Amino acid sequence: MSRPGPRIAVRALILQEDRLLLVNAWAGPRADLWCAPGGGVEPGSSLPANLIREVHEETGLTIEVGAPALINEFHHPPSRFHQVEVFFHCRLVSGTLSDSWADPERVVTRRRFFSREELRRIRFKPDSLATAAWGEGPTYDPLELLTR
């Protein structure tokens, strides 16, 4: 039985007033897991171009993509899901968060900036997200098992 190859995704680390932008990881109230905005890479488009598109779709914000900050891998053995994510430091260029914004794919329904203190009270992935966002983190976070 053949296994599908890893999915490649890009994610944005956007700090505003020392707070990190996160979005819900699954549609609706399915789970309390938060992650950095972004998503799957479309072939034939650069990683930064994909990230600009994904962040706008999920949040309505326009960003400028900076340096890579982290490469992370997730694996969920029961579903055979394996994703390699490239996180980039990004700068907010325009837009404001709005509850009326609708993600065209209807996955992201919540978006919010979190302080470092608030991150200690929520569930998010990857585990190294905060250290990478504030420039202290590893540049590679090895394979992390994903459980719901």
N, C-alpha and C positions, 0 to 999 in steps of 0.2 A: 504494500500500500504506500503510495507516495505521499509525502508530507508537503504542504504548501510552504513556500519560502517565507522568510520573515517579511512582515509589512514594515515599510519605512514611513516614519512620521516626523514632523517638525513641531516644535513647541516654542512659545515666546515667554521669556522672563521679562515682564514689564513691571518696573517699580515706579510708583508715583507717591511722593511724600513718604518715602520709606515703607510703602505698603505694596505687596505683591498681588497682581491680578490672577485670580483663579476662576475656573468655571466648573460646573458639575460634570462629572465623568460619564454619566449615563442619563438618558432622557427621564424627565419627570422625577418623582420621588423614589425611584427604584433603589437608589443607594445614596449614602452620605459621603461618597468619595469625591474629592476635588482634585483638579489637575490644572496645569498651565494650559492656556488656550493654544489651539493648533490642531493638526490632524494629518491624514494620509497625504503622501506625496503623489502627485499626478505625473506620470512619465512625460518627459520632454519639457518640463518646467523646472527651473532652478529651485533649490531648497528655499532661498529667501523669497522668491516669487510665490511659492506655495504657502509659505508662512504668512505673508502679507494678505493673501486671499483668505486663508483659513481664519485668521484673527478677525478680519472684517466680517466674514460670514457669521462668526460666533458672537461677536461683541459690538459690531458697528464702528469699531475704532480703526484708525489708520496708523500704521507703525512704520518705523524705519528699523531695518534689521542690522544688528551689529555683529560682534564676534561670537563664535560658538562658545558655549559655557559648559556643556555636559553632553555626553553620549550615554544613554541608558537603554537597557534591554529588559523587556517583560516577557514572561512565559506563563501561560495558563495551560498546563498539561491536559486536563480533561477536554478542553475544546481545541487543543493543538494550536492555540493562538500564540504567536511569537511576534513581538514588535520591537524594532530598533528605533529609538527616538533621538533626534538631535535637537538640543535646546540652544537657543540663541538669546543673548542679551538684546533687548529691543528698547526703542524709545518711542513714546507716544507722540505722534505728530499732530493728530486732530481727532476730535470726537469726544463724547462723554458717554458714560454708561447710562443706559435707560432700560427700565423694566418693559417698555413697549417694543424693544428690539426683538425681532424674531429670526432665529437661526433657520435658514432655508431647509436644513435637514431635520430640524426640530429635535436635535440632540441636546444642545445647550439651552437650558431654560433658566439657569441662574448664573450670574457673573458678579464678582465682588472683589474688592481689594482687601487684603488681610495684612495686619501687622504681624511681626514676628511672634509677639505674645499670643495673638489670636490663632496662629498656626499650631501652637502647642495644644489647642483644644479641639482641633478638627482632624479628620482623617484625610490624608492626601497621598499621592504617589507622584514621583518616586520618593523614596525615603530621603534622598539627598537633595530634594528640591530647594529647601531653604538655604542650605549652605552654598549651592550653586547660584541661586538668585542674588545673594548678597556678596558674591565674589569670593567665597571662602572654600568652595566645595571642590570635590574631585572633578576631573575632566572625563572620567569614565566610571560608571557605576555598573558593575558586572550583573549578569543575569539575575533578575529578581522574580521570584514566583508571585504571580498575581492571583489573589483570592478575592472573592466578593464578600 
